[in-house]
Amino acid sequence: MSGDGTAVWLQSLMHRFPELLEELTPSSGGRLRERHGGGPVAGTTAPVRLFVSDTIRDITDGVVELEEAVRDRLGLRPARPAPVPERLRRLAGLLDRIAEQPDLAAHMEDETRRMARRCARALGDPEQMVRLPGRCPACDSVSLRAFPERAAVMCVNPACRQVLEEAS
């Protein structure tokens, strides 16, 4: 497991988690409230999307638990409560120390990959694609992309399509 892979997953979560929160925002601009008998109150047009709500809860719980476990394993004092994006930034700041412990690094990558995939599915993405820095060693274009669902890195330049890294 590579620290680069974990960094890609963390970046994906930092970018996509706010999009999940926006999915729960009603399109009418009003606050979503429920009637006593259930269902949205008149004036709201968006139904409650429970799978998005469940995904937000799962990712929030996962990030909190992951940060607590990482800080405990690294011998750091517990962090103050914070929103998910801030916790993800704090975890990203610890990647060098996490990489020094292979089992912790593997766990970190597995968990961030799981949460990023769940986030992508809830947002309706068939497959998430993450732009990577650098150039393709085969064609020298800036077309390197990570495909999380396939656990692969490849050049998306139509003339090249070089696969650089693929999970075995």
Sequence and secondary structure as in RCSB ss.txt:
>XXXX:A:sequence
MSGDGTAVWLQSLMHRFPELLEELTPSSGGRLRERHGGGPVAGTTAPVRLFVSDTIRDITDGVVELEEAVRDRLG
LRPARPAPVPERLRRLAGLLDRIAEQPDLAAHMEDETRRMARRCARALGDPEQMVRLPGRCPACDSVSLRAFPER
AAVMCVNPACRQVLEEAS
>XXXX:A:secstr
  HHHHHHHHHHHHHHHHHHHHHTS TTSS   B TTSSB TT  S   HHHHHHHHHHHHHHHHHHHHHHHHTT
        HHHHHHHHHHTHHHHHTSHHHHHHHHHHHHHHHHHHHHHTT SS  EE SS  TTT  S EEEETTT
TEEEE  TTT  EEEE  
